[in-house]
Amino acid sequence: MSKGFFEQVAADKSQLGFDYQDLVCLEYLIDIKQGESVGLEVFDDVHHARIDGGKALIQVKHSINDGAALTNRDIDLWKTLHHWSKALDILDSSSIEFIFFTNKKKTRQAGIVHLMHLEQSNMPALFDAISETKSDLDSKEEGKADAAAENPIKQYVDYIYALSDEKKRELFSKISIIFSAEDIFSRLAKKIEFFSISEDKSLDVVHQIIGVFGEKKYRLIKSNKKVSIDYDTFRKEFQFDRIIQISQDRKIDFSRYHQFKNINTIDPKNGLFAKQLADIDIPEEGRRQKLSATPDLSGTVLPYVLFRTQRCRACHHSS
């Protein structure tokens, strides 16, 4: 057989895009709250139904090229805008958010990508950018030979351009772009560490969760069921809780989160009570006696401060 045959049957790199989509779905599932759900290929590539009734439609775009950038003429971007504008006519637009999630970098060129990534949308500038894009495409199409194929993004740009200003304003006010440059496995591992999983185990736990997710997704699709997963389903049927529980570090270093004082290292002579004794001119010998020779209720000699604490507790219980 020729070399070309094996190249044809080799794994298609486009499959990585679907794998990446699954990983993004998992990222949302790990953060899911009671009463919420996350879906795969239901309303969009991924959707997140929030507890407040809102819904995020997430379009996931992956590139195997680490240097790839999301440009102002990216066909996936314009196709997505076209898709979302139609979704507004079907879904309750008051509770919809659109997220364009990509591992591509942001283009350095000014234009619609930068304008869409602003926290506060500049609608007049966005409308101008759309008009400029359409005008540029139109002029280039006019210079082509009659038999030449039309630029594939032109139909989507024309559609968005033809929307009313009110419709465009509604659409773009709901869009945000997430440029996810960090390796997604690293991000998932960091999320897992919040469940008291040690750093050296977190990636192994991610691999276990991915394995179960893949199997459960396969069975759902084979049964002609939608991949829409609520909190309880993910935690129980997808075995998230079980995997976390058997992987948790039982020797948790709580000092990572709080600064506790070890009672064995506390020196009563440096405490507040010692300073108060000094302020009322109690001699040092007397201060030492008060601080270190006060018996507790069982006869054990304890610092005076600890004696007072135990006595108060005993009074509280007796009452």
PEPE-V394924 format. One record per pair of residues at least 4 apart in sequence whose C-alpha atoms are under 8 Angstrom apart, sorted by the first residue. I is the first residue (numbers start at 0). GAP is how many residues later the second one is. If there is no record, write none. Layout:
BEGIN
i	gap
I	GAP
I	GAP
END
This chain:
BEGIN
i	gap
0	4
1	4
2	4
3	4
4	4
5	4
10	4
12	4
12	51
13	4
14	4
15	4
15	46
15	48
16	4
16	44
16	45
16	46
17	4
18	4
19	4
19	42
20	4
20	24
20	25
20	39
21	4
21	18
22	4
22	161
22	187
23	4
23	22
23	36
23	160
24	4
24	13
24	14
24	15
24	21
25	4
25	184
26	4
26	161
27	4
27	10
27	20
28	8
28	9
28	202
28	205
29	161
29	162
31	4
31	5
31	6
31	199
32	18
32	198
33	17
33	196
33	197
33	198
34	15
34	16
34	195
34	196
35	12
35	13
35	14
35	15
35	194
35	195
36	11
36	12
36	13
36	191
36	192
36	193
36	194
37	8
37	9
37	10
37	11
37	190
37	191
37	192
38	4
38	7
38	8
38	9
38	187
38	188
38	189
38	190
39	4
39	5
39	6
39	7
39	186
39	187
39	188
40	4
40	5
40	6
40	186
41	4
41	5
41	184
41	185
41	186
42	4
42	14
43	13
43	14
43	15
44	12
44	13
44	14
44	15
45	11
45	12
45	13
45	14
46	8
46	9
46	10
46	11
47	7
47	8
47	9
47	10
48	4
48	5
48	6
48	7
49	4
49	5
49	6
52	42
53	41
53	42
53	43
54	40
54	41
54	42
55	40
55	41
55	42
55	43
56	39
56	40
56	41
56	42
57	40
57	41
57	42
57	43
58	21
58	39
58	40
58	41
58	42
59	40
59	41
59	42
60	15
60	39
60	40
60	41
60	42
60	43
61	40
61	41
61	42
62	5
62	40
62	41
65	38
66	37
66	38
67	36
67	37
68	35
68	36
68	37
68	38
69	4
69	34
69	35
69	36
69	37
69	43
70	35
70	36
70	38
70	42
71	35
71	37
71	39
71	40
71	41
72	4
72	5
72	80
73	4
73	79
74	4
74	77
74	78
75	4
76	4
77	4
77	75
77	78
77	79
78	4
78	74
78	77
79	4
80	4
80	75
80	79
81	4
81	74
81	77
81	78
82	4
83	4
83	14
83	87
84	4
84	75
84	86
85	4
86	4
87	4
87	5
87	83
88	4
90	5
91	4
95	78
96	77
96	78
97	76
97	77
97	78
98	76
98	77
98	78
98	79
99	75
99	76
99	77
99	78
100	76
100	77
100	78
100	79
101	75
101	76
101	77
101	78
102	76
102	77
102	78
102	79
103	75
103	76
103	77
104	74
104	75
104	76
105	7
105	8
105	73
106	6
106	7
108	5
109	4
109	5
110	4
110	15
110	18
111	4
111	14
111	17
111	18
112	4
113	4
114	6
114	7
114	10
114	11
115	5
115	10
115	56
115	59
115	60
115	61
116	59
116	60
117	4
120	51
120	52
121	4
122	4
122	46
122	49
123	4
124	4
125	4
126	4
127	4
128	4
129	4
129	27
129	30
129	31
130	4
130	30
131	4
132	4
132	24
133	4
133	20
133	23
133	24
133	27
134	4
135	4
136	4
136	14
136	17
137	4
138	4
139	4
140	9
140	10
143	4
149	4
152	4
153	4
154	4
155	4
156	4
157	4
158	4
159	8
162	4
162	5
163	4
164	4
165	4
166	4
167	4
168	4
169	4
170	4
179	4
181	4
181	5
182	4
183	4
184	4
184	18
184	21
185	4
185	17
186	4
187	4
187	15
187	18
188	4
188	10
188	13
188	14
188	16
188	17
189	4
189	9
189	12
190	4
191	4
191	5
191	10
191	13
191	14
192	4
192	5
192	6
192	9
194	49
194	53
195	52
195	53
195	56
196	4
196	5
196	47
196	50
196	51
196	52
197	4
197	50
197	51
198	4
200	4
200	46
201	4
202	4
203	4
204	4
204	38
204	39
204	42
205	4
206	4
207	4
207	35
208	4
208	29
208	30
208	31
208	34
209	4
210	4
211	4
211	26
211	27
212	4
212	25
213	4
214	4
215	4
215	22
216	4
216	10
217	4
218	4
219	4
219	5
219	6
219	7
220	4
220	5
220	6
228	4
228	5
229	4
230	4
231	4
231	5
232	4
232	5
233	4
233	5
233	6
234	4
234	5
234	6
234	7
235	4
235	5
235	6
238	4
239	4
240	4
241	4
242	4
243	4
253	4
254	4
254	5
260	4
260	5
261	4
266	4
267	5
267	6
267	23
267	35
267	37
268	5
268	19
268	22
269	4
269	5
270	4
271	4
272	4
272	32
273	4
273	13
273	17
274	4
275	4
276	4
276	5
276	10
277	4
277	5
277	6
277	9
281	4
281	5
282	4
283	4
284	4
285	4
286	4
287	4
287	5
288	4
288	5
289	4
289	13
289	14
290	11
290	12
290	13
290	14
291	9
291	10
291	11
291	12
292	8
292	9
292	10
292	11
293	7
293	8
293	9
293	10
293	13
294	4
294	5
294	6
294	7
294	12
295	4
295	5
295	6
295	11
295	14
295	15
296	13
296	14
301	4
301	5
302	4
303	4
304	4
305	4
306	4
307	4
308	4
309	4
310	4
311	4
312	4
313	4
314	4
END
